Amino acid sequence: MATQDPSPRPGPVSYRGRSSLPMASSNTDDQEVLQFEPFQLMPRGPPPLKEFLDIWDVNNLNDINKKQHHTDLYANDNLIVRRAQEFQIRITFDRAYNPLQDQFLVEFVMGRYPQVSKGTYIPIRIDEERPQSWQGRVLESKDNMVTVGITATPDCIVGKFRMYVAVITPYGIRRTQRDPNTDVYILFNPWSQADSVYLDDEAELGECILNETGVLYHGEVKDISVRPWSYGQFEYGILDACLYVMDKASMPLINRGDAVKVARMASAMMNSKDDDGVLVGNWSGDYIYGVAPTAWTGSVEILLNYANSGMPVCYAQCWVYAAVFNTFLRCLGIPARVVTNFYSAHDNNGNLKTDLIVDENGQVDKERTKDSIWNYHCWNECYMARPDLPQGFGGWQVVDATPQETSDGLYRCGPASVYAIKHGQVCYPFDAPFVFAEVNSDVVFYKRNKNGTLEQVKVDKTHVGQLVLTKDIGSDKSRDITSQYKFPEGTEEERTVLEKAEEFGCSRVQSTLPPADVELRITVQDVMVGNDFQLSLEFKNLTELKRTASVYISGNIVYYTGVTSSEFKFKTQKVKLEPFEYKKVTLDVNSKEYLSKLVEQANLNFIITGRIPETGQIISAMQVVALHTPKLSVKVSGSQKVSEESFVTVEFTNPFKYNLENVSLRVEGPGLMKAKNKVYSVIPPNSSLTWTESFSPWRPGPAWLIASLDCAALRQVYGHVEVNIQSSEGGL
């Protein structure tokens, strides 16, 4: 019996009947512009144009313009300028220009259906007294060469424009031929007061726009580690890749001059969750079909792969999303930096609670405890005015590309005003309640009684959002910006902020629990992967009565997201305390207990909970131990001059008692060398590897070479070296 074919899936719905033209949403779409556009019907044959100006050459004066517009670092031969700032072009005519009888235009065109009303067609009459959006004037006229100054509006579309020079005759308009070499990129301008991304701090601009490298912070709040990263926003192809991201999102061209809309669009497009964006998230530990998040050393390879294939790149976790997003923002001219929040609350949707459930004896009930606190989480801040918000809410804005919760139907977050978050004004867009909760949540301990009811027994108001860091200006040191997100715990300002946040639905736990009789703290020294170590439990009796603490010690292998992989140690202990006594109890942890169970980033989480029988109070303490990994040695030799051969050598010794298999090495450096990769099938115990690659720098000045080593048994091994490339002999 024949079966009927299923009905075909409907294609995209036509724009016809709704608008006369489709929405322009591609910067790369082109439309042929007539070289001669007649004003009226013309007789057969070419029009008599010999007596009118003819254009021989158009020079974009790249060297002058790029230096003035802070775009000279872009590895792109086209003119790249910033809006709201004059740039120059030099036009050579067939004869001397006479302003009394000659008229010419400079036209900027974008997309397939350019329109003046949409800002995609800008005709500029030179020295025109009538008002026009972009301004043009003659700067110099000498012989048959005319130098013209052009100033784009401070809110014009950001992207690539096709440029034409046109002479107006009585018969029509004669234009230059289409020439991709005269295309002009126009970017946001944080150096101009008229631009919405204006930042009045030259040092900050040097860091948040012009710096191609940086460090990302991770680990544990008392034991912070750094990983170097190559943002590479000026590398060849990156600017076009960033414009491709906006095209892939089908972002209307008319919206691409709005920094708020661009940042919000990009926070969705950096992840592939619902729109085939740049990066596929993966926290499973299985990276066989892509690159492990810990193996990447920079953004360039990721963005170029995405632009060339049109397919999401595998794989990413929060710091990769943030670093690639940073490249996108800096490349387009929006000041941006990567921020790390240590002990970041997630998935609570603004209710300011992370719940841990214990039984009547104080032992954690792992089956019923579902919430987790990330050891750290990376997001971005970008600097811009917020004309959509009341005055004072501009400045640094949080944007987060890691897919966590949907916002207006897409996995994205922000921009959310940092000022609004600090002052509890979470009613303003976008996604401020979510970010507010990430830095302000309480850890609430509930005791589950035998009848199934939950009783609140302890509230820790200080665990979440302990430290917010970003890279300091002009150095590798960190800058503590916690005070920009929250007032100090327990102050009158903090109480006022929480009251304000409650008005908008962010309710914090109201605790009336009696003060604790016994304090419990955990301390541990720095630990290398594979080493034995001691955990110190410090008890302090705060009363004049004897107390007994019955505690449960649970050691867990955890992902950096706080999700438990497995428990490797469990012990019960009873500690007797005299009045006001301080007592330290040590716990030995053998590497054999945890080594075979480690997951990536090598994090151990110790949760100590217990009960004071005399009062029934629950005591608790938590401590993440971020195991340290060995470092890579990165050295440079050779001439270290532009266009001359130099060498980078990466060295590593396996310090473990087992083989490291399928080891991937990566090395790259902006302005120095493209990313290179090498795989070693096995590195035996105590064996060393040495990998040397040649490179020829294409730009003088200071730069970093960044290397990583990655395999299933060992993640997060990095190294970098700073070099100062000199101009070659006879060079500039």
N, C-alpha and C positions, 0 to 999 in steps of 0.2 A: 504494500500500500504506500503510495507516494505521500510524503509529508510536505506540507506547505512551508516555504522559506519564511523565516521570521522577517517581519517588516524591517526595512533599513532604519538605522538610527538617523534622526534628523540632523542636518548640518546646521551651521551657525545661521541665526535669523538675520535676514537682510535689514539694513537700515532704511530701506525705501518705505515711504509712507509716514516715516517719523521725522526724518531730516533730509535736507537736500544733498548732504554729503556725509560720508561715514566719519566717525570720530577719529581725529588724528592722534595716534598713539605709538608711532614708530619714528625714531630719529633717523633711521637708516633708509626709510622709504624715500624714493626720489621721484621727481616729476620733471619732464623735459620743459625747459624754459626757452621760448623762442629767441633765436639770436637777433631776429628783427621782428618787432611787433608793430604792424601798421596801425595808424589811427583810423584809417578808412579804407574802402576798397581801392586797390591800386591797379593801374594798367599793367599789362604783361611786361615782363622784364624787370631787372633790378631798378630800384629807385635811385634817383640822382643824388648820391650822398657824398660826392668827392669834396664838396666845399665845407663839409662839417667835420668836426673832430673824429678821429679814429683812434682807438686805444691800441697801443703797441705792447704795453707790458704793465703788469700789476705786481708790485713788490710789497709783501706783508711786513717787511722790516722786523723779522723775527728777533734778531739779537737785541735791538733797542726795546721792543715791546715786552719780550719775555722777562728781561731784567727788571723793568719797571713794574711789571705785574706779578712778580714773584712766581713765575712759571718756567724759569730757565732750567729747572731740574727735570722736567718731563722729557722722556725719551720719545719725542714725537716731532716730526719735521714741520707740522702745520702750526699756524699761529694759535696760541692759547692765551687768552686774556681774561680779565675779570670785569664783571659788570660794574657800572657806576664809576668807571675810571677811563680816561681818554687813552686810546691807542692810535697808532699812525699807520697809514698805508701810503705808498708812493706810486703814482700813476704816471706812465709815460705815454704821451699823445704823439700824433704824427706832426704836430706843430705846436707853437706856443699857445697856451690857454688864455683866452680873452674873456674875462667874467662879464663883460657887457653884452657879448653876443653868443657865448657858448654856455650851454647848460648840460650838466651831467648829474647822474644819481649814483649812489652806492646802495646796492640792494642786498639784504640778508634774507635767506629763504630756508625754511625748515619743513620737512615732512612732505607728504604727497599732495595735500590740498592747502597750500599756504593762503592765509587770510590775514589782512591787517587787523581785524577785530580780535583775532585769536593770538596775536603776537607772533605768528609764524611767517609773516611777510612784512619786512620793515624796509620801505623805500626812504632813503635819506637824501634830501635835496641839500646840497652843500651851500653854506652861507644863506640858508633860507630864513627869512625873518618871521615867517608864519610859524606858529607853534607846531612842533612835531615830537614824537615820542623819543627817538634817539636823536642826538645832536651831531651835526657835522660842520666842520669849518676848514677853510684853507689855511694851513700853517705856513706854507712856503710855495712860491711859484717861481721857478727858475728855468729859463729856456722852455723846453717842451715837457718838463717834469713838474708835477704838482704833488706836494705832500699834504695829505688830508688828515685831520684829527677827528675821530669818531668816539662818541661816548654812549654806551648802552645804558638803558634805564636801570635803576637799582633793583627792579623787580622783574627783569626780563627773564625769559625761559633760559634755563641752563642746559646746554647741549651743543651739538655741532650744527653750525649754519653754513649753507652754501652761499658764497659771496660772488656777486656780479657787479661790474661797473657798466653803466648804461649812459649813452649820450642821447639827449632829446633833440630830435629834428622836427621840422614841420610835417614830415611824412610818417614818423613813427619813432620808436625807441630802438636803438642799436646797442646790443649787449655784447659783452665778452663771451667767449665759448665756455661751456662747462669745464671747469678745471679743478679736480679734487685737491690739487696743491694749494689752492687759494681758500679752501674751507677753513672756517674759523671756529674754534671751541671757545665758548663763553662760560665761565664758572662763577660760583658765589665769590663774594669779595669781603673777607673779614677785616680787611684794612680800610674799608670805606664806611664812614659813619652813616651813609644813606642805605647801606645794605642791612638786611635783617639779621645777618650773622656777624655783624661788626663786633670785634673784641679789642678793647683798648688796652692791650698789654703785649708789647712786642716780644717779650720773653715767652709768654704763653703761646703766642702764635708760632714762634720758632719750634716749640715742642709739639703743639696740637695740630699744626698744619704741615710744617716742613720736615719734621723728624721722620725718617723712614724706618727706624728700628725702635724697639722698646723692650720692656720686660713685663711679664705677667706674673702676678702673685698668686701663690697657691699654698697648700699645706694646712697647717693648724695655727690658730691665732697666737700661740706661744712659741711656735716653731715654724716661721714663715720661710717658704722657698720661692725661688724665682725661676722662670723659664724665659730665655731671650726669644724675640720674635722679629721677623722681617716683614714690615707692613708693605714696603715696596710700592707706595702709591704713585711713584713717578716712573716705574719701569715700563718698558715697551709693551703696548697693548692693554695696559690696565685701565686707562681712561676710557677707551672704547668698550672694554668689558663692563665698566660701571654703567655706561650708557645703555649697553645691552641688557643689563639687569632691569632697568626701567622699561625698556621695550618689551622684555619678557613678561613684565607685570601688566602690560597694556595700559600703562599710566598715561593719561591724556597729556599731550604736550603742553597744553595751557596750564597744567598744574605743576610743571617742573621748575617754575621759578619760586615756588613756595617751600621754604626749608622745612616747615612743619610737616607738610604733606610728603615731601621726599623722604624724610627720616622715618615717618610712619610706614610708608610703602616699603622701604628697605628693611625695616624690622621684620616684616612678613616675608620678604623675598630672600633673606639670608638663609631661611630654613625651607625645606622642601615639603613640609608637613601637608600643606593643602594647595600649593600653587607651583609645584615643580621648581622651587627656588634653588639657591646655590648649593646648600649642604644637607646631607642626610644625617640625622642624629642617630647615635648608636652608643648605648651604655652597657651592652651585654657582655663585652669582652671578646666577642667573635667578630673578627674583622677580615675574614678570608676573602671577601669580595671587594675589598677596598683598602685604604690606608688607615691604620690605627690613629685615632685623634692625637695620641701622644707622640706620633712620629713626625707630624708636620713641623716645619721650621719657619714657615711664612705663608703669606696670603697669595703671592703672585701665581704660584703653580695652581692653586685652587681656582682663582678667578679666570685664568686663561683656559683651564680645562673646561670650565662651565661655559665660557663664551664660545669656545671652539666646537663643543659637542652639543650644547643646548640641553644637556642632561645634568641632574644633580650629582654632586661629587660626594663620594663616600670616604671618610666618615667624620663626624664632628661631635664635640661636647662643648660645654658652655664657653670655655676660653677660646676655642677655635671660632665659634660664632662671633664672639665679641671682637676678636682680632681682625677677622675678615671684614666685619661691619666697620671697624675703625679705618681700614684701608679705603673702603667705599666713601665714607664721609670726608676723610682728609683729601682724597683725590678730587672730589667735586668742590672742595673749598669750604666745607663746614668744619669748624674747630671740633675736635673729638679726642676722647681719651678712654682707655679701658679702666674699669673700676672693679675691685674685688671686695665683696662683702663676706666677712668670716662669720660662720654660723648663720646661714641664711634660711629663713623659714619658707617653706614652699607648700603649694597646693592647699592653702587654707582660705583663699579667696577673700581675704580681708577680715576674717573673724578674730585675728590676733591670738589664736590658741594653737599650740601643738601639744597633743595629748599623749601621755605615757601612763599605762595602766599597770598597777601592781596588785598582787594578791594580798591577803590579810597578813602574811608574814613579811611583806615588803619585797618579794621577788617579782621581777618584771614579767608581765603576762604577754609573751611575744605574739601569741595568736590574735590578741585583741588590740595590740598597739600597732596602728597602721601609719600614723604620721611619721615623717622623717625630717631631719634638719640637715641641710647640706653643709659639709665642713667649710666649703667656700662656694661662692657663685660669682661669675664674672658677667658684667653687663657694660654698657657704654654710657657716657655722658657726651652730649653735643651742645654747643653754645649757640643760642639764637634768641631773638625777640619772640614774644608770644602775643601778637596783636589780637588773638582770639581770647585772651584772658585779661583780667584786670591788671592795671599797672603794677609792676613789681614782681611779676611771676615769670619774667624772662630770665635769661642767663642759662646756667647749666640745666639740661633736661635729661632725664633717664630714658634710654631706649634699650630694649632687650630683645635680641633675635632668637634666644633659646626657646624652643617651643614648649610652653608650660600650660598656659590657659589661653582660650580664645578671647579675642577682643573684637567686637563687631563682626563676629563670624570667622575671623582668621587668627592663626597663631602668631601673635605679635604683641608688643608691649611698648607703650609710649608714643610720642614724647610726654613725659610726666615731669612737671616742674619740681626741681630739688627744693626750692624755696617752699612750695606748697606742701611737700612731704614733711619738711622740718616743722612747719607751723600747723600741721593737721588739716590743711585746707584741701582735703582729698575729694572734694566735689568737682574739681576742675579736671577737664580731660588732659591726657588720656591715661587711664589705668593707674591713677595715683593710689587707690586703696590697696592694690596688689603690692606695689613697691613699698608702701608704708608698712604693710604687714611683714615684708621680708626683713625689715630692720627693727621692728617693734614688737614682735610676737612674744607671748609668754609661754614657757614650758610648764604645763600643768600636770601634776601627778595625781592620779585618781586611784583610790583603793577600791577594788571590786569585792564587795561583800558576798557571803555565801548565798544570799537571796538574789544575787545578780545586780543589785543597785551599785551605783558608783558614788563614792564619797571623795570630795576634794581634800587632799591631805598636804599638798605642798605646791607652791607656785614660785618658779624661778623667773624673775623679771629681767635678769641681766644676761642670760645665756645667748640670746639671739641678737645678731647685729652688734657684736662686741667691737668690731673694728672694720672700717671701710678705708681701703688704700687705693692710691693710684701712683703712677710714676712721678717723681719730682721733676721739676723743670731743669733741663740741662745736665742731669746726672742720673746714675743708676739707682739712686736711693729712693726710698718710698716716701710718700706724702700722706699723712693721716688726715682724711677729710671726713671722719665720723661726725665731727661737730657741724658739718654742713647738712647732715641728714637728721640729726636728733640732738635735743638738749641733754645735758648730763642726767643720769638716772637719779630720781628722787628730788629733783629741783622743782621749784614752783612753776618754772616755764614748762617743764615736762608735763606736769599735772594739767596745766592749761591746754597744752597741745592735745593731750588725750581726751580731754573734755570736748574740745572742738571736733576731733575725729569721730567721737561717739555721735555727735549730731548728724554725721553723714554715714552712720551705719557701722563704723569700726569700733566695736565694743571690746574693751580689755577686761580681763578677769578681775572682779572685785573680791579681794581676799581679806578675810577677817580671822585668819588662822593665828593662833598664839605663836610667839617667837620660839625658835628651836632651842632645845636644851643642849643638844650636841651638834657641833659643827664637824663636817667631814670635807677634806680636801685631798686631791690626788696630785702628786708630782712625779715627773719622770725626766730623765736626762735625754739628750739627743741620741737616737738609735739608728745605726746603719742596718740595711736589709741583711738578714742572715746572722745578726748578733744576738746573744743573750742579753737580757737587761732586767732591771729591778723596777717595780712599781711601788711607790711609797704612798701609804694611806695614812693621813694625818688626822687624828681625832682630838677634839678639844671639848671637855666638859665645861659648860658655862654656868653650872649651878653649884651650890654648896652641898649637894647630895650625891651619893654614889649612883652611877648609871652603867647600864650594860647595853652594848650595841651588838645586835645579831645581824650580820650583814651577808649579802650574797654578792659575790664578785663574778661578773660575767665578762669574758673577753671575746670580742667578735671581730671577724674579718668583715670590713664594710667597704662599699664603694664610696667615692667622695660625696655622693648624693645622700649619704647617711643610711642607705638601704643595706640591710645585713645580708651577707652572703652565707656565712656559717659561723657557728660558735666554736672556738678552739679551746676555751678554758672556762671552767666553772668551779667555784670553790665557795664554801661557807666558812664563816669565821665568827667567833664570839670574842668581843673585846670588853674588858672590864675597866671602868674609869673611876678613879677616886675624885672627890670634889675638886673642881677647877684643874683637873689634870690634863696635860697635853701628852699624847702618846703617838708614836710613829710605828706603823706595822709595815713590813716590807713583803712584797710578793715577787718571787722569782719567776721570770718568763723565759722559757727555753726556746731557742729558734726552731727546734724540731717540732714544737707544738703548732707553730703558725706557718712555717715556710712553705710547706707543700699545699697550703690552702689559700695562699695569697691571691688576690685579684689585682687588677691594674691599680696603679697609684699607691699600692702597698699601705693601706690605712688600717689600723687597729683601733677599735672603739671599746673602751672599758666603761661599763655601767655598774656602779656600786650602789645598791639599794639595801635598805635594812629597816629594822624596827627597834625602838627603844621600849622594852617590855614595861618599864616602870610608868611610862606616860602614854604609850601607844603611838607616839609620834613616828613618822616615817622620815628617814634621812636618806640622802642620795647625793651622788656626785658622778659626773661624766668627764671622760678625758679621751680625746682622740690622739693617737700616737701615729704621726706621719713618718714612716720609715724612710731614712735618707738613702739615696742611690749614689753610686760612684759617678764621677764626672768624666767628661771627655776632655782630652788635651787637644787644643787646636793651635797650630803654629803656622806662620807665614814666612816664606823665603822668596828670594828673587828680587827683581828690580823695584817692584811696587810703584811703577809709573804707568801712566795712561798708555794703553795700546801696546804695552810691553808685557812679556810673559812673566808671571809670578806663580808661586806654588803654595797650596794649602795642604797641610798634613794633619790628619786626624788620628789620634792614638788612643787605644783603650786596652785595659788588662782585665780579664775575667777574674774577680776576686773570690768567686764562689767555688764550692766543691762539686759542682755539677756542670754539665755542658750547657751552653747557650746555643739554641738552634734557630735557624732561619732569621738571622740577625740583619736588620735593615739599617743602613747608615745613610744619612742625608746631609748635604751641605749646600749653602747658598749665601749670597750677600748682595744687597741692592747696590747697583753701580759697579759691582765686581764680577759676579758670576751668576748664571742661572742655576736653578736647583738641579743638583746631580744626586743620583741614588746608586747605592751598591749593596748587594745582598751577600752575606757570608752564611754558608750552610751550617757551620758549627764553629764555636769558639770553645775549646776545651778549658778545664779549670786551670787557673794561673797562667793561661796563655795570653799573648798580646797580639793585637793587630795594628797595622800601620797602613793607612790609605792616603795616597798623595794624588792630588788633582791639580792640573794647570789651569790658570785663568788669566785673562787680559782685561784689566779694568778699562771702562770707557768713560770714567768721570773722575776728576781730581777731588781731593778732600777726604775728611775722616769717614770711615764706613766700618760696618761689622761683617764678619764672616761667622755664620751660625751653623752649628752641627747638632745632629741628634742621633741617638742609637735606640733601636726599639726591637723588642721581640716579645713573645708571649710570656716569657719568664721574667722579663725585666723591662719596665716602662720608665719613661721620664728621665732619660739620661741625656744631658745637654752639655754644650760647651760653646764658647764664643771668644773671638779675639777682635780687638779693634785695630784697624790699620789706617794709616794716613797716606793716601795715594798722591804722588807728586805728578805735576804736568811733565810730559815727556819733553826732551830737548827739542827746541824749535816750536813747542806747542804754546798755547795761550798762557 
